[in-house]
């Protein structure tokens, strides 16, 4: 999808959009776009891979379970590695 879009962005959102647009087309950009898309979909509709006792998938990402911890640990690891350089 391309074309003009009119939307109000916060300064942080604008910085993110601008940064994404400034990445040159490359296999790395494709991987970043895919990763961010997946991460944003997860954040908008978090579902734990494990079901609760009643069989319903958990949607509480603040729960202290292995699945949520794995996701947050990977995010934390990526942030540390990227900001360490």
C-alpha positions in Angstrom: 0.0 0.0 0.0 1.3 3.4 -0.9 0.0 6.9 -1.3 -0.7 9.9 0.9 -1.9 9.2 4.4 -3.2 11.8 6.8 -2.7 10.8 10.4 -1.5 12.6 13.6 1.7 11.1 15.0 3.4 11.6 18.3 7.0 12.7 18.1 8.1 9.2 19.0 5.9 7.6 16.3 7.2 10.1 13.7 10.8 9.3 14.7 10.1 5.6 14.2 8.3 6.0 10.8 11.1 8.3 9.6 13.8 5.9 10.8 12.1 3.0 8.9 11.8 5.0 5.8 15.5 6.0 5.9 16.7 2.3 5.9 17.9 1.6 2.3 16.1 -1.2 0.5 18.0 -4.4 1.2 17.5 -7.9 2.6 18.2 -6.5 6.1 15.3 -3.9 5.7 13.0 -6.7 4.6 13.9 -8.7 7.7 13.4 -5.7 10.0 10.1 -4.9 8.4 8.9 -8.5 8.9 10.2 -8.6 12.5 8.5 -5.3 13.4 5.3 -6.3 11.7 5.2 -9.5 13.7 6.1 -7.8 16.9 3.5 -5.1 16.5 0.8 -7.7 15.7 1.7 -9.6 18.9 1.7 -6.4 21.0 -1.7 -5.4 19.6 -3.2 -8.8 20.3 -1.0 -10.7 22.7 -1.8 -14.4 23.0 0.2 -16.7 25.1 1.1 -20.0 23.4 0.0 -21.7 26.6 -3.6 -22.0 27.6 -5.0 -21.2 31.0 -6.6 -23.9 33.2 -9.9 -23.3 31.5 -8.4 -23.9 28.0 -8.7 -20.3 26.9 -5.5 -18.7 25.5 -4.0 -16.2 27.9 -4.0 -12.5 26.7 -2.3 -11.1 29.8 1.4 -10.3 28.9 2.1 -9.3 32.5 1.6 -12.9 33.6 4.6 -14.6 35.0 4.8 -17.6 32.7 7.5 -19.1 30.5 5.9 -18.0 27.2 5.6 -14.4 28.2 9.1 -14.4 29.8 10.6 -15.8 26.5 9.1 -13.0 24.5 10.1 -10.2 26.8 13.6 -11.8 27.3 14.1 -11.8 23.5 13.0 -8.1 23.3 15.3 -7.2 26.1 18.2 -9.1 24.5 17.7 -7.4 21.2 17.6 -3.9 22.8 20.8 -4.6 24.8 22.6 -5.9 21.7 21.5 -3.0 19.5 22.3 -0.3 22.0 25.6 -1.8 23.0 27.2 -0.9 19.7 
